[in-house]
């Protein structure tokens, strides 16, 4: 009887188990997928349980619902508890419903929660043994939650080998978390193969572990190949999203359009990517100033845009936003962080400068230049000292004559009005200007230039000033006939008082009168002639004589002007022929052109008439005649074939009023081609012309002389070198021969000429072929013989050394030379007494002979009158 209640309770438990199993089976039949999650027996509120892949059942679902209110399913398949749960039984299950509103389709997923108990050591039961017999040595998926708080060790999974049915198997593991960092994190029971975790793990540090499991016999034999175990660390939302900056600063122009981008903020989350833990949502918590709300933040991208076009820098120039970023896609239990965003409003030219006054009045003295007369100011609400604030002023009306200018003072932004061209009180006493102002930067709205411009009126009063006399016009003229008698008066220069427009009280003075022809009246400015006026004077240009006049008033102020005296021409100059020397090249021409000129005004000038002037005895009319070319020129022709030479031909030229003048022409009839040929030629055919050589002719002569000297110098140098070579080849007795005295052929005495008896000129001529001396000791009219002797104890051999020293250059230099006496002798010898070899070497190049036959000596040098033969 005592066993009856126990049997009833056992029966009730078995019925409950059967019902739970039946419920699970029924749900599994309807579900598209079954998922088992291993969880602790105790779960805290809002605790992450695990993640299921919803896309395996439904790729797109609008509504996700859990059949168990204790659990919440998010869009990415994450399963969270809604409250603290204690699993009383070993298993618990619930269904996830997926519904698509577009096609009204629904699918379900079965989730089974299985918690681990220490009583699982009952694996030695028959059911466990049977289950082991069916297992294979293969990798088993395994995962664990990060930051799991215990109890530890945490059972992860159990590995078994089929060989354990027949042998004693020892299980072991190695890899990261065992014998590699982090060390001693995982362990395995050697006999059962149960895998445990000893402490909590941070997924952000280790997101998974790859272990190698081994099954060996006690003697070390591997019964299975190494098994790779992958342990994934499931992420927990334990990291707050962090903004990349604590304070963001953005700038946007005022009056920007709605939807204009202000900037973008960004945050990062260290949790597992692609999960709700890192699905961030941005939002604006607060705006300062709060009203009106002007900004919007995109929840996914963090881009801040404007929601209104009423941004006005002149009202509020800066806004501050308190922004937030939250993970779990903004779910209330998501982690979040805040930051500050400062938005500065950039200025645009949305405010026109305006004058502080609409009208101004000022004054200025006449004739003042480059003086400041007024300053005008404007108001502008735009940002100070920017192009939107700085002003540009302009004069719109009233400055047609360019008397004024207006500029901007860069320090005060005022408009400064200047007078740049003198004003005349006598012309205008008051002027009215209209001025306008705009900014340097264009107005941000499209408007016409006038509508975007502020204007003001400026009245300028001109003050009178004592200016002194005015010499207007500065150039005045009077007419006086050049033949006017002395003392002729004429109205002179007139200056005016600009205020009275009269000449009263003005004094005049002559400043410049080049010829001293006139005087000026001090009170009237009239002029009187002092000398006879000549229109044809040198300093007169175009018949106008200029005089400078100084005018002054009682106050001492002056002005100057020019009085131009127009000299009216009188026919007092006859026409003349300016070119008085004429050359007629008889071989190419028979006439010459004559041009006349009249210094009088053209009204008293051409047409001219030309005629020959001469008496009845002269032959001018028989040798020459004139023909007219035009009004100012005629042609002079010779007749009766005059001989070459100079002629004087008088020609009379008469103007159209009959006034004439005779010009005596020097006409040269020359045998030439051009006039220059005749001017340079020395020839009796021109009748006594002189010798004239041109520059080029002189240069050509000098060049020929220089070339001749170069040739002679070359010949002499060659002869000297050849003489030294031949001297060694002559017989020694040749130099011992003496010169024999010759008889004279004409009456007279034989004479011996010594080198020092007279100054000699040495001549070397290829035409004559003789080297000799011509000096002052020679007589004219007869033939004389120079006797060459061996005087005293001196021989040619004894003088040979001296000749080698002097060489033949003393005979061919063309200058005056005296032969030095031979050493030790008392007789002076002619410097042309040489050895045969020296004489031959000298005469061979001079005479151009091919060879000298024999070794005979030249005994005589015959000197004739005026030449050397």
Secondary structure, DSSP 8 states (H G I E B T S, - for coil): -HHHHHHHHHHHHHHHHHHHHHHHHHHHHH-SEEEEEEE-SEE-TT-EEEE--GGGT-S--SEEEESSTTEEE-TTSEEEESS-EE--SSEEEEEEEEEETTTTEEEEEEEEEEE--GGGGGGGSHHHHHHHHH--S----EEEETT---SSSEEEEE---GGGGTS-EEEEEEEBTTTBSSTT-EEE-TTT-EEEE-S---TTT-SEEEEEEEEEETTS-B-S--EEEEEEEE--S----EES-SEEEEEEETT--TT-EEEE--EE--S-TTSGGG--EEEEEEEES-SS--EEE-TTT-EEEES-S---TTT--EEEEEEEEESGGG-TTS-EEEEEEEEEEE--S-S--EES-SEEEEEEETT--SEEEEEE-EE--S-TTSTTT-EEEEEEES-TT--EEEEE-TTT--EEEEE-S---TTT-SEEEEEEEEEESS--SS---TTTT-EEEEEEEEEE-----EE--SSEEEEEEETT--TT-EE-----EETTTTB-TT-EEEEEE-TT--EEE-TTT--EEE-S---TTSTT-BTTEEEEEEEEE-TTS-EEEEEEEEEEE--S----EES--EEEEETTT-SEEEEEEE-SS-GGGS-S-EEEE---SSS-HHHHEEEEE-SSSEEEEEE-S---SEEEEEEEEEE-TTS-EEEEEEEEEEES-SSHHHHHH---GGGSS------HHHHHHHHHHHHHHHHHHHHHHHHHHHHHHHHHTTS-GGGGG--------SSSS--B---TTTS-EEEEE-TTT--EEEEETT--SSS-EEB-----TT--HHHHHHHHHHH-THHHHSSSEE-----TT-S----TT---HHHHHHHHHHHHT-S---S-------EEETTEE-
